[in-house]
Amino acid sequence: MAGAWLAATALALPGAADEPALRGYVVDGDAIAASLTGMQGDAARGRALVLDRANTCILCHSGPFPEAKFQGDLAPSLNGAGSRWSEGQLRLRLVDASRLNPATIMPSYYRLEGLVNVGKAFRGKPILSAPQIEDMVAYLVTLRE
């Protein structure tokens, strides 16, 4: 596949029994077409993750979340995200947004290599697991204008 890039590692994730290692994925252009888990995520769980301030989404992004106070304005609104980007494009943005924009302030949620200034709590493990990434993708594709 022209332009494809395979990313994989065998590093163990401390305390993540359901996620023993980062799963391999193929970046093709501006997307990761295949699910990281081989399954569709759960949109309800994805919405909860987007709204969880610990994951930082709404610290930078705003969106159709009337119950969430103090939404961010540093990054594009998530309104219409499912209309603007495909499932694969959303997946790559969550996995490693820096592949699309090296100057982005968005964290790489599913990457371990080449990171700097990583907090102790996140060293050697991704911010989000593969199932969490898939849940968020499942939710974000539902956001249509």
C-alpha positions, 0 to 999 in steps of 0.5 A, a space after each residue: 500500500 503506497 504511503 502506508 506506515 506501520 506503527 507497533 510496539 510490544 511495550 507492556 502497559 502497567 495495570 492494563 490487563 485488557 490492553 497488554 501492548 499497543 496494537 499495531 495500526 497502519 496510517 495511510 495518508 491522513 487516516 487509520 482506516 482499521 479499528 485498533 480493536 477490530 471492533 466498533 466502539 460504543 458511542 455512549 462510552 465515547 461521549 462520556 470520555 469526551 466529556 471527562 475533563 481528565 481526557 482533556 477533550 473539552 478543555 480545548 474543544 467545544 461542542 454540542 454538550 449543553 451540560 458541560 460548563 467552561 468548554 475550551 476554545 483553543 481547538 476546533 469545535 467538535 460540532 460536525 466532526 463526523 461531517 468534516 472527517 471520516 472515521 479513519 481520519 478521526 482515529 488518526 487525530 486521536 492516536 497521533 495528531 502530530 502526524 498531521 500537524 507537527 506543531 499541534 498542541 493536541 496530545 498523542 493519545 495512543 503513542 509512546 515513541 518520540 514524546 517529550 516532557 511526559 508526566 510520570 503517570 503516563 510514561 510507558 503507556 498511552 493516555 487512552 487504550 485502544 477500546 477507549 479510542 474506538 469508543 471516542 471515534 464511534 461517538 465523534 462520527 455521530 456529530 453531524 451538522 
